[in-house]
Amino acid sequence: MSSLTVIHLGALMLAQAQADSMKPRPIAQMVHTTWTAKDGAPSEVLAFAQTREGYLWIGTRSGLIRFDGVRFVPFAAPTGDTLPTGGVLSLRTTHDGSLWVVSTSGWVSRVRDGRVTSFGEKDGLPATVQLAESHRGTLLAATAKGIRRFAGGTWSDVDPEWQYTGGNTKAIWFDREDALWVEAPDRFLYLPAGANRFVDPGMKLLYGSDRGM
C-alpha cells in the first residue's frame, strides 16, 4: 500500500469523531486531503489508531508515528521510559485514554499521559500479536501462550479460569454482544458474555496451524 493511499485513509479517520455526530453525506461532498512521502508521510504502514486528543497514531515497520493533521513526527519515549525498537504490529486505544502498542517483537507498550510503560515475558505477558477491549473495559491480549488479562497494572493468565486450551492465539476480538472470539491454531472459539468457558462452534481453519501472521 502506498503512503499516499495509507495517509488518505488516515485523514478520513481523523474526521471520524466529527462525522459520527453529523448527518451522513455522500463521500463526493467531503473534503479530502492527501499526504505523500514529500510531505513526510510514512511508508509500510501496518496500523492506525486515534486518541482522544485527536492525534492519529500510525504504526509502521520502522516505528510509531504521530500525526497532528499537519506534521508526521516519529514518537520517542520520554527519558527513563522504554519503547521497544523496531516495527509496530498493531495499535489499540482503550476507554481510559491509553494508546497500546504491540511491537513486531511481541512486546506491548502503554502510552498514557506522555509516559510509556512496556510489558514482556518477565511481566507475565508472552509474545503478543493483538489486543482487544470489551464494552466494560476488560483488556485482553492474544499471545503465543494463550490469553492474558490486564487489570490493576499487571497481566494475568486467564486460560485456567476460562478453560481455554488454544495455546498460541493468532487473533482476538469482542463482537457487538461482547462475546469474546479468538483464533486458536486450528479453529475459532468464542466465550459468550458473562460465561466462564469457551465454546467451539465447529469453525475450523482450512489453512492449518502453520500460518504465519
C-alpha positions in Angstrom: 0.0 0.0 0.0 1.4 3.4 -1.0 2.0 6.1 1.5 -0.5 8.3 -0.5 -3.3 5.8 -0.1 -2.5 5.0 3.5 -2.4 8.6 4.7 -5.5 9.4 2.7 -7.3 6.7 4.8 -5.7 8.1 7.9 -7.1 11.6 7.2 -10.6 10.1 7.0 -10.1 8.6 10.4 -9.2 11.9 11.9 -12.6 13.2 11.0 -14.5 10.2 12.3 -15.4 11.8 15.7 -17.0 14.8 14.0 -18.6 12.7 11.3 -20.3 10.5 13.8 -22.4 13.4 15.1 -23.3 14.8 11.7 -25.9 13.8 9.1 -24.3 11.3 6.7 -23.1 12.9 3.4 -22.0 11.3 0.2 -18.3 10.9 0.1 -18.2 13.2 -3.1 -19.3 16.1 -0.9 -16.5 15.7 1.6 -13.2 17.5 1.5 -10.2 15.2 1.0 -6.5 16.0 1.8 -3.7 13.7 0.6 -0.2 13.4 2.1 2.6 11.7 0.3 6.3 10.9 1.1 7.1 14.5 0.0 5.0 15.7 3.0 6.7 13.3 5.4 4.1 10.6 5.2 5.5 7.2 6.3 5.5 4.1 4.2 5.0 0.4 5.2 2.1 1.2 7.4 0.6 -1.7 9.5 -1.8 0.0 11.9 -3.8 3.1 12.7 -5.4 4.4 15.9 -6.8 7.8 17.1 -6.6 9.0 20.7 -8.9 11.4 22.5 -6.7 14.4 21.8 -7.3 13.9 18.1 -3.8 12.6 17.2 -3.6 10.0 14.5 -1.1 7.3 15.5 0.5 5.3 12.7 2.3 2.0 13.3 4.9 1.2 10.6 7.6 -1.4 10.1 10.1 1.1 11.4 8.3 2.5 14.4 5.5 4.7 15.8 4.5 8.0 14.1 2.2 10.7 15.5 0.2 12.9 13.1 -1.5 16.1 14.3 -3.1 17.0 10.9 0.0 18.9 9.7 3.2 17.0 10.7 4.3 13.4 10.9 6.5 13.1 14.0 8.4 9.9 15.0 7.4 9.1 18.6 10.3 8.8 21.1 9.7 7.6 24.7 10.5 10.2 27.4 13.7 9.9 29.3 13.6 6.9 31.7 10.8 5.1 29.7 11.4 2.4 27.2 9.6 1.8 23.9 10.8 -1.4 22.1 12.7 -0.6 18.9 11.6 -1.9 15.6 8.2 -2.2 13.9 4.6 -1.8 15.2 2.4 -4.8 14.6 -0.9 -3.4 15.9 -2.4 -0.4 17.9 -5.3 -0.2 20.3 -6.9 2.7 22.1 -8.8 2.0 25.3 -11.6 3.6 27.4 -9.2 5.2 29.8 -7.5 7.1 27.0 -4.4 4.9 26.7 -2.7 4.0 23.5 -1.5 0.4 23.4 1.3 -0.5 21.0 2.1 -4.1 20.0 5.5 -4.3 18.6 6.7 -6.8 16.0 9.0 -8.3 18.7 5.9 -9.2 20.7 6.3 -6.6 23.4 3.4 -4.4 24.4 3.7 -0.8 25.5 1.1 1.6 27.1 1.3 5.3 26.2 -0.6 7.4 28.6 -0.3 11.0 29.8 3.0 11.3 27.9 4.6 8.3 29.7 5.4 4.8 28.3 5.3 1.5 30.2 6.3 -1.7 28.4 5.5 -5.3 29.2 7.1 -8.5 28.2 7.6 -12.1 29.3 9.1 -11.0 32.7 5.9 -9.1 33.4 3.7 -12.2 32.8 2.9 -11.3 29.1 4.2 -13.7 26.5 4.9 -12.5 22.9 1.7 -10.8 21.8 0.1 -10.2 18.4 -3.2 -8.4 19.2 -5.2 -6.7 22.0 -9.0 -6.4 22.5 -11.1 -4.4 24.9 -14.7 -5.3 25.9 -17.5 -2.7 26.3 -16.9 -2.9 30.0 -13.2 -2.2 29.7 -11.7 -5.6 30.0 -8.4 -5.6 28.1 -7.1 -8.9 26.8 -4.0 -10.0 24.8 -3.7 -12.8 22.3 -0.3 -14.3 23.0 2.0 -17.2 22.0 0.9 -19.0 25.2 -2.8 -18.2 25.4 -4.9 -15.3 26.6 -3.7 -12.7 29.2 -5.8 -10.1 31.0 -4.7 -6.7 32.1 -6.0 -5.4 35.5 -4.6 -3.3 38.3 -1.4 -2.6 36.3 -0.5 -6.3 35.8 -1.1 -9.1 33.3 -2.5 -12.5 34.4 -3.2 -15.8 32.8 -7.0 -16.4 32.3 -6.7 -19.7 30.5 -7.4 -21.9 33.6 -10.4 -19.6 34.6 -12.0 -19.8 31.2 -10.8 -23.4 30.4 -9.0 -22.2 27.3 -6.6 -24.7 25.8 -6.0 -23.0 22.5 -2.3 -22.2 23.2 -0.8 -20.0 20.5 -3.5 -17.4 19.8 -3.4 -15.6 16.5 -6.2 -13.1 16.9 -8.7 -11.8 19.5 -11.8 -9.5 19.4 -15.1 -8.8 21.0 -18.3 -8.8 19.0 -21.4 -6.5 19.4 -22.8 -8.7 22.1 -19.4 -8.5 24.0 -18.8 -12.2 23.3 -15.0 -12.9 23.0 -13.7 -14.5 19.9 -10.2 -16.0 19.4 -8.3 -17.6 16.6 -6.6 -20.7 18.0 -4.1 -22.6 15.9 -6.7 -24.7 14.0 -10.1 -23.2 14.8 -12.2 -20.3 16.1 -13.5 -20.3 19.6 -15.8 -17.9 21.5 -16.7 -17.1 25.1 -20.3 -15.8 25.5 -20.6 -12.6 27.5 -20.8 -13.5 31.2 -19.7 -17.1 30.6 -16.7 -18.8 32.1 -16.0 -21.4 29.4 -15.1 -21.2 25.8 -17.4 -22.8 23.1 -16.3 -24.5 20.0 -18.7 -23.5 17.1 -17.1 -26.0 14.8 -15.4 -23.4 12.7 -12.1 -25.0 11.8 -9.4 -23.2 9.8 -8.7 -24.5 6.4 -5.2 -23.3 6.1 -3.9 -25.3 9.1 -1.9 -24.3 12.2 1.4 -23.3 10.5 0.1 -20.0 9.0 2.3 -17.0 9.7 0.8 -13.7 10.9 
